[in-house]
Amino acid sequence: MGSAPVVHEPYRGSFFPSEVARLGGVELLRAMRDRRAPDPPLTRLTDLRMTEVGLGTAGMAMPASPWWQSAADGVFLAGALAFVADGPLGAAILTAAPAGFGMSSAEMALDFVRPATTSSGAIVGRARLLHSTRTQGISELSLDDGHGRLLAHGTSRGMLVELGGWPAPPPAQPEDGSPDPFERRVVGDVLDQAFWDTHSGMEFARGFVAGDYLPPVCHLTGIAWTDCDEGTATCTLPRSMWLCNGFGILYGGAMALLADFAQNSALLTTLPAGTAYAPLDFKMNFLRPVLPDPSVLTARARVVHAGRTIALTTCELLDDADRRVALANETMVLLPGRPWTRSLPVGEEELGSAPD
C-alpha cells in the first residue's frame, strides 16, 4: 500500500485573517481569485482554486490529477465531481453575503452526464446565483472537463451566517519546501480490468478492509473502509486541517466525497465479477458544520434497492459523538460486462446505445 495518507502529515496553508474574512462576499472571492487571500489547506492539497467571480457568479477549477483515481484504473468516483462542485455552488451564494457573513451549505444535488477520468485534464465548475434572501441562497452549476465536455449539472442551497460564532483557526505551519501533495508522484493501488473480471465486489471489499488495497484517492484524503457486509459499508474520513476551507471549517465537498465513497462501497459488496456501474444522481443534506479535530467522520451506507439495472443507496455521516452531520442518497446504473476504463456518457447507457 505504500506510504501513509497525505492528511496525516502536518498541514500546509493559511486561513483567512480577520480583515479578509470580513470582506463582503464578492470582495472575498475576488481576493481568493487574485491570490491576495492566503491559500487554505484545501487548495494546497488539491489545487482547487477560484477562477471566476462576478455579481452572482463564481467559477472554480481543479486538475484531474491521478491522485483522484479509485481502485479502477483511470476512473474517478462521482465524489471527486461533488468535491469540486460544492466550491463554486457555495461561492455563487456567497456573492450575496454582506461584510461579516459567510456561507454554510445546506444541500447539494448533482445529476451526472459522463464520468471524470485521468484524461479529463481538469474539472471546471461554473455556478450562478438563482435566488437569494438575507439568510439563504439557491445556486446552479455546470461542471465540465478540461475539454469543455459537460460532466454534471447541480444545484445547491446555502445559508448566510454571521462569522462571529466561528472559532479562530490556528496559524499556518512551518514548511520544508517540498512539493504540495497534488504535485507529488501518485501512490496507491489501481487494479486493472483483469482483476475486476475475476474478483467479485465482496472479494475486493474484504481485501480493502483487511488493508490489502488503498487507492490513490484514499492516500490523498485519508478515507478508509473499515467494515463491510453484503449491501452495507462503514467508511471514515479524518477531520483533518488539510480538508478545511479558508474559514477553518471542514469543506462540504470533502464530506460529499466520503458519502459517495461509502455508497459506492456498499453497492460494490453486492456485485459479481465483471460488473461495473456509473452514477446517475447524488443528493446530500448538510445538517451541521464540522470543525477539524483529531477524530474522524464516519459514513454508514447501505443499498436500499438493487434491480437489474438500477441501484439506490443511502448514507449517514456521524461525528465522534454519534451525531448526524449529513445525510446522502445516490442512484447508480449497473453495467455488467462494461470495462471500468471505457468512458461513456451515462445518457447513452440509459438509451441502450453503444459508441463506435
N, C-alpha and C positions, 0 to 999 in steps of 0.2 A: 504493500500500500504506500510505501514511501514515507515522506515527512508528515509531521503533524499539521492539522489545518492552519491556514494563514491567520485566522482570527484568534488563535492562541498566542500570537506574537504581540508585543507592545504596539498599540495602535498609533497611527500617524494622522496628521491633520489637526485643524483647529476648529473651534466652534465660534459662532458669531459673537463678537464683543457687543456690549450693550448699545453702543452708538449705531451699530449696523442692524442689530436685531430689532431696533425700534424705529426703523425707517418704515414708510408706507410700503405696501406690498410690491408695487411696480418698481419703486426705487431699490428695494432689497434685491429683487430678482435681476435688475439691471446690474447691480453691484456684483452679483454672482456671475452673470454672463461676461462682464468685463474683467473679472478676476480682481476686483477691488475688495471683495469679501474673501476671507480665507477659505481654502478648500476643506470641507469637513471630511471626517474619516471615510464616509461612504464613497466620496469621489476618489480619494486616494486608493481605495480598494479596487474600484471597478472602472474608473474614468467616466462615470455617468456625469454629464455636465449640462448646464444651461446653455442653450444655443440661440434662442429667440425669445424676446419679450416685447409685448405690446399691451395696449389697453384691452384687457380681456383675452389675451392670447399668450401662450407660452410654448416653448419647444425645448426638448432635451434629447441628447443622443449618447449612446454607449457603444464602444466597439463590440462586435460579435466575436469576442475572444474565445479561443478553445477552452478557456477556463470554465465556460458555461456548459460544456458538454455533460450530458447524462452518461449512464453506462453504455448507451448505444452510440457507436462511433459517429461523430459529427453532429449528432442531434441534440437540440436544446429542449428542455422542458418548457411547457407553457408558462411556468412560473418565472422563467427568465424574461418573457414578454411582460408579465404582470409587474415584475421588478422595475422595469423601465417605465411602464405606463403610469404607475402611481405618482411619479415625479411631475410630469407635465400636467396631468389631470389636477393635482393639488395646486400646482403653481398657477394655473389659469384662474382658479378660485381665489388664490392669494392676491391676485392683481386687484381684487375688490376690497382688500383689507386696508384700513387706515393705519396710521402710525401707532405702534404699540400693540398690534394684533398679529397673531399667527393663524395657521390653518391646521385643523385636525381632521383627517379623513374619517368619514362615517361609513361609506360604502363604495364599492367599485365593482363594475360589471364589464366583462370582456366577451366579445364574440370573435372567434379565431377564423382566419381565412386560409393561411398557409403556415407551415412551421418555420422557425428560425433554425439555421444551421451555421457551421463554421464558414460556409460560403456566402453568408448574408452580408458580410462586410461591416455592417453597423445595424443597430436597432434605433430608429429615429421616431420620437413621439412628438406630435403637434396637437395642442389642445386649445379649445376656445371656451370661454365662459358663456353659458346659455342663459343663466338667471342668477341673480344674487339679491340678498336682503342684508340687513345689518348683522345677521347672525349666521347665515349659511349661503352656499352657492352650489350650482349644478354645472358640471363641465362635460365636454365631449371630446373624444380623441381619435385620431387616426395614427396607427402605428405601422411604419414602413421599414423595409430593409434598406441597406445602402445602395441598392439598385433601383429604388423607387417603387418597389412592389408592396402592395398592401399586405400586412401580416395580421392585423386585428383592428377592430373598432371597439371603443369603450366609452363608458360614462362613469361619472363619479358624483357623489355628494360630499361636501366638506363643511365643517363648522368653523366659523371665525371666532377665535378665542383670545382673550387678553393674555399677554405674556407674563404678567406679574406673578402668576402662580407657579411658573416653571422654575425648578431649582437651577442654580447656576451650573453649567457644565464645567468639568475640570480643564486645566490648562493643557496646551499642547505638550507632547512628549519629545524628549531629545531623539534625534535620528542619526543613523550611521552612514547615510549617503547611498545606501543600496537602492536598487530599482523598486518602485512601488509594485504591489502584488500583480496588478494586471499586466505589467511589463515583463514579468519573470517567465522562465521556462515552465510550461504547464506540466503538472504531475497529476497522476490519478489513473484509475483503471477504466479503460474504454474497451468494450468487448465487441468482437466482430460478429458478422451475421451468422457465421458457422456456430458460434456459441448459442445465439438465440434460437437457431433452428433445431438445436439438440438438447436444450435445457428448458424446463418449464419455468414460469414466473416464480413459483414457490421454491424451486431449487435455487434460483438466484437470490430470492429473499432470504433464505436461510443462510446462504453464504455471506450476504451483506451484513446481516445481524451478527454473524459469527466473526466478522472482521476480515473476511477473505477479499472483499472488494471495497473500494472507496473511489467513486467517480470524481473527476476534476471539480465539478460544482460543489461537492461536499468538502474537498480540500480547501476551496476558496472561502466558503461561508461557514463551515463547521456543522452543517446539517448532518445528523446521524440517524440511522434507522435502528431503533432499539428493541423492537418486538414485532412479531408478525404471527398471524394465523390466517386461515382462509377467509378472505374478504375483509380483513382488518389490518391496520398498521399503526404503530406508535413511532413517531419521529421527534427529534428535538433540534433546537437551534439555540446557540449561545446568545445571551443578551449582551453582546459584545459592543464596545465602543466603536469598533470597525463598522458596524451596521447602523450607526447613528447619523442623522442629518445635522445641519448646522445649528439647530436649536438644542442638540443633545438628547433627542428623542429617537427611539428605535424606529427606523424607516418602515412605513407601511408596506412598501414593496418587498422588503425582506420577510415580513410576516406572510405576505401573499405567496412568496416563493416557498416558504415552509408548508403552507396549506396545500399548495399544488403538489409538492413533492410527496406529502403524506397520502394524498388521494391517489396519485399515480402508484404509490407503493401498495396501497390496499387493493387496487384493481389488479396489479401485476400478480398478486398471490392467487388469483382465480384463473389465470390464463395458461393454456397448454403451450408447448414449444411451437415456435413458428408463428406466433400471433402478435402482431404489432397493433398499435392503437394511436389515435390522434385526438386532441381536444377539440370540442365544439364550442363550449362556453364555460365561463368561470364567473362566480359571484361571491363577493366577500363583504361581510359586515364587520366593521371595527367597533368594538364595544367600549374600549378604554385605552388610553395611551400607555405605552410601555417604556419605562426608563431602563437604561443599562445597569446591570449588576452582575455578580459572579454566577447567577443561576442560569437556567435555560427556560425557553418556551417549549411546551410540549404540545404536539399535534396528535390527536387521536382521530383516525379516519376509518371509514367503513364503506363498503359497497352496499347501496340501498336497492339497486336494481341492476341486473345483468341479463340483457336479452341477447338475441342472436347477433345484433349489430350495434346496439346502443347500451351503454352502461352509465348509471348515475351514482355519484359518490357524495359523501358529506364529511365534514371535518370540524372539530372544535379545537381552538388554541387555548391553552391554560397556562397561567403563571405558576410560580413555585408555591403559592398559597391555594392552588387548585381553583382559582377564579377564572371564568371565561373572559378572554380578552378579544376574541374574534370568532366568527362562525363563517364557514365557506361551503359551497357546493359546486359540483362540476359535472358536465356531460361529456362523454367521450364516445367516439365511434371505433368499433373493433375492425381490424384489418387483417384477418387471417391470411397467411401466405405473402403478405406485403413486406418487403425488406424495410428495416428502420431507416436506412440511408437514402431511400428513394423519396425525394422531396416532391410532394404532390399537394396542391391546394385542396383543402377539405371539401370545398364546394363541388369539385369534380368527383370526389369519392361518393358524396351523397347522391349524385346523379347517376352513379354507376359507370361513368366513362373512364377510359384509361388513356394516358398520354402515349404518344409515339415513342 
